[in-house]
Amino acid sequence: MRKDLVTEGVQHLLDAIISGEFQPGNALPNEIKLAEYLNVSRPTMREIVRTLANRGVLEVVHGRGTFVTDQDRWTDVQTVVYALSQQLDNKQVGMYLTQLRRMIEVGSAGLAAQNATQEEIEIMQDSLRRYIEADAADDAEKANIADVDFHDAILDASGNPFVRAMVMPLKGALAHSRIETNSISEIRARAIQHHTNILHAIETGDAEGAKNAMRGHMSQTFDDISAFIDGSDPYRPPLH
C-alpha cells in the first residue's frame, strides 16, 4: 500500500467533508462506492477511513456504516486548524490564532524569564539581531524566519515541553499572516521594538515584565492583522 495514496485520499475525503459534500451525521457510501469515489483500492480506502476515524472526523459503527462526525468532535489539532482555515478568511484565521498565541505566549515569556539558560538567551539575541538586519535590508523572507525563530526560542526557554507541542500544529496556519505582516516595514519596526522589550525582560529575569511585553506585542500583532491582512482567499496550510 503506497503511503502517498493514503495521504492523498485522506486529503480528498477531508476536503469533501469540509466542503459539505458529506454532511455530519450522514453515512459515507459503502466500501465499493467509496473506493471508486477515491479512486483507490479497498485496502487503501480502509486505511484512509481508519486515519480519519483516528482523528475523530469519522465514526465507524459496525453493522451500520461509517459516519461523518460534527467538527467539535474532531480530536486532531492540525486537522481542525486546516478545516477552519478553509471555512474562514485570512483575517479571521489570523486574528483567532493571534488570540490563541496570546494565551500561550504571554505565559511562556514569563516562564522563559525564570527558566532561560544563557544558551537560550543567546539564541533569542541572535534571532533579534537577524530580524534587525533583515528589516534594514527590507528582506521580508529573512525577517519572517528571524521572527519565528525568536518566538520559538521563547517557547523552548519556557521549560515546559507541552508548550511547543501545542503550538507546532498551528504553524502552517500562522505562516500566512506572519509573512504578510513581515512584508510591511512599519509593522517590522514595531515588532522589533516589542522583541527588544521582551528580550530585555527575559535577560533580567523579570517575569512580569516579560509577560507584559509579550502581551503588548500580541496586541500589536492583533491590530496589525486587523488593519493590514486582506480577508480574501483563505490560506491552505499543508496537512500531513
Secondary structure, 3 states (H helix, E strand, C coil): CCHHHHHHHHHHHHHHHHHCCCCCCCECCCHHHHHHHHCCCHHHHHHHHHHHHHCCCEEEECCCEEEECCHHHCCCHHHHHHHHHHHCCHHHHHHHHHHHHHHHHHHHHHHHHHHCCHHHHHHHHHHHHHHHHHHHCCCHHHHHHHHHHHHHHHHHHCCCHHHHHHHHHHHHHHHHHHHHHCCCHHHHHHHHHHHHHHHHHHHCCCHHHHHHHHHHHHHHHHHHHHHHCCCCCCCCCCCC
